[in-house]
Amino acid sequence: MQEVEYKCYTNKGSWKITALNDHEALRKALWFCWRDGEDFDRIEYRRCGEHYILRISVLDLNSQECWTI
């Protein structure tokens, strides 16, 4: 399996990481944010016309609303 490129956005800017899959990309991004004292916002994946965003969210079952941390 080949690593692909993701772009991580934080409160201090953005940077690129490579990972084998979404799970590893999120794990790496959170670790680098923790290490560098940055606040994680999102990860973007763009390749061959495919584009999606990964965020950390909290689902409030009482109000049926989704809150992004």
GIFEN-V851242 format. One record per residue. N is the residue number from 1. PHI is phi in degrees with one decimal (* if undefined). PSI is psi as a letter, one per 40 degrees, with the letter a starting at -180 (NA if undefined). Layout:
[[N & PHI & PSI] [N & PHI & PSI]]
This chain:
[[1 & * & h] [2 & -101.3 & i] [3 & -72.0 & i] [4 & -120.6 & i] [5 & -97.1 & h] [6 & -122.7 & i] [7 & -119.4 & h] [8 & -102.4 & h] [9 & -110.8 & h] [10 & -132.0 & a] [11 & -70.2 & e] [12 & -109.8 & e] [13 & 137.4 & a] [14 & -146.3 & i] [15 & -156.0 & i] [16 & -104.6 & i] [17 & -134.1 & i] [18 & -116.3 & i] [19 & -155.5 & i] [20 & -77.1 & d] [21 & -157.7 & i] [22 & -62.2 & d] [23 & -60.8 & d] [24 & -66.6 & d] [25 & -62.1 & d] [26 & -65.6 & d] [27 & -60.7 & d] [28 & -63.9 & d] [29 & -60.8 & d] [30 & -65.2 & d] [31 & -65.5 & d] [32 & -64.4 & d] [33 & -62.9 & d] [34 & -61.9 & d] [35 & -61.7 & d] [36 & -95.1 & e] [37 & 72.3 & f] [38 & -105.9 & i] [39 & -96.4 & h] [40 & -67.8 & h] [41 & -113.6 & d] [42 & -166.3 & i] [43 & -123.0 & h] [44 & -114.6 & i] [45 & -122.3 & h] [46 & -135.4 & h] [47 & -164.8 & h] [48 & 48.8 & f] [49 & 82.8 & e] [50 & -93.4 & h] [51 & -146.1 & h] [52 & -154.0 & i] [53 & -122.2 & h] [54 & -110.1 & h] [55 & -131.8 & i] [56 & -100.8 & h] [57 & -130.3 & i] [58 & -120.6 & h] [59 & -99.8 & h] [60 & -91.9 & h] [61 & -68.9 & d] [62 & -72.8 & d] [63 & -105.8 & e] [64 & 58.5 & f] [65 & -116.2 & i] [66 & -106.6 & h] [67 & -108.9 & h] [68 & -91.4 & h] [69 & -78.0 & NA]]
